[in-house]
Amino acid sequence: MTSDSLLAAYLSPFGIVAETHWQARAPRTSDIYFAKGQRMNFLIRWLVTAVAVGAAIWIVPGITIVSASSWAGIAVFALVLSLINISIKPIMQILSLPISVLTLGIFYLVVNTLMLYLAAWLANGIFSIGIIISSFGAAFVASIVISIVSGIVNSLVEND
């Protein structure tokens, strides 16, 4: 027995197929669908965030829209917030892990509030469209509302 067949015999009971040689291949259609699925996943995340931000603006009194069209302001702010949640928020959650452990996870609400402030600052600074947050308390309540509404809408949208 060669080493390749020993490796295959060892891994096959676990459902693992060992390939010992690599070949260049053209992209499969499943690879293309995976890329489209990732784009669709981000679009769904953006729409869910837009619905959640719209609910927070409607419910929380200290949050106001800065734009001629309210839906354009919500859409731009939701886009910036979605991009921040994908890129910066995981880093902030890792950095704040010791405090979150001490507070039993409640500090993640503060991280969400800071991400809301950052998204408002970026959207207003770059696009001159977005939201204005009047106080930390309003941002804190808005982050809770956005989390709850996003969770509800995500549970309705998921097709797994």
N, C-alpha and C positions, 0 to 999 in steps of 0.2 A: 504494500500500500504506500502510495506517495503521501507527502505531507498535505497536499491539497485534498485528497480523498479522506484523510484522517480528520481534517478540519471540518469538512462537509458532514462526515458521519457524527462528529461530536455536536455540531450545532443543529442538525436536522430535527432531533426530538423536541427542541425548543421552538421550532417554527422559523428558525433563522436560516436563510439561504446565503451561503458564503460564495461570493464571486472572487476568484483569484486573479482574473485578468480584466483589464479595463479597455474599453474600446470607445473611440470617438463616435458619436451618433448624432443624427439630426434631431432637433427638438420634436418631441411627441406632441400630439394635440392636447394631451392631459397637462403638459407643462404650460401650454398657452392658456388653458382654462384656469389653471392655478393662478396665473398672473391676473387674469380677469377677475377671479374670485377675490383676490386681495384688494383690487380696486373697488369692487362692489362692496366688500367689507368696510372699507374706509368711507364710501358714500353712505352706507347705512349708518355707520357710526356718526357721521356728520349730521344726517337728518335726525337721528335720535337726539343728538346734542342740541340741535336747533329747536326741537319740540320741547326739550327740558328747559332750555334757556327762555323760550317763550312763556312757559308756565311760571318760571321764576320771576320774570319781569311782570307778569300779570298778578302774581300773589304777593311778592315782597315789595313794600312801599318805597324802599330806599334805592331802588334800581330804576334808572331811566334810560331810554334809547336816545342816541345821538345820530340821527340820519333823517333824510327827507322821507324815506319809506321805512316803516317799522320792520317789515320782513327782510329788507336788505340789510339793515343793521343787525338783526338777529342772525341772518345767514352768515355774514362776515364774522361776527363775534363767535358763532358756533364753529366756523372753520378754524379760526385762530385757537380757540379753546381745544378743539379736537387735535390739532397739531401739537399743542403744548402737552396735552394728556398722553400723546404717543411718545414724545421725545423727552421732555424735561421732567414730567411727573414721576416716572419710575426712578430717576436719579434722586429726586428729592425724597421719595419714600425710603430709599435705601439709606440716605444720609440721616433721615429722621427716625430710623428704626430704634435706636436706644430709647429715645423719648417716647416713642409709640409703645414700646414694651412696658415702660414704667407707667404710662397712662392707660394701659390696656386697650390701645388702638384709638383712643379718642383724639389723639394728636393728628391723625390722618384728616380729620375735619379741618384742622388749621392748615394743613398742606393743601387741601382742596380750596380753601379760601384764598391762600396765597397764589395758587394757580389761576383763580378767577381774577384777582387783582392784576396779575401779569398779563393775562389775555386781554383785559380791558385796556390796560396801558398800551399794549402793542397794537390792538385794533384801532384805538383812537389816534395813536401816533403815526401809524403807517397809512391807514386808509381814511382817517378822519370819520370813521363810522364805527359804531359799537355801542357800548353802554357806559354810563357813569354810575359809580358806586358811591353813595353818600357817606357810609360809615362802615366800620369793621363788622358791626352787628348785622347790618343789612347783607354784607357779603357772606357772613357766616351762615345766616338763614338761607340765603340764595344757594350756597353750595350744598346745603342739606336738601333743599327742594330739588336742585338739579340731580343730585345723587339718587333720590327716591324716584323721581319721574323717569330718569334714565334707566333705572333698574326695572321699573314697570314696563316701559316701552320696549326695552331689550327682551324681556320675557315674552312679550307679544309678537315681536318681530322674528325671534329665533325660529328656525325651521328644523332643528335637529330632532 
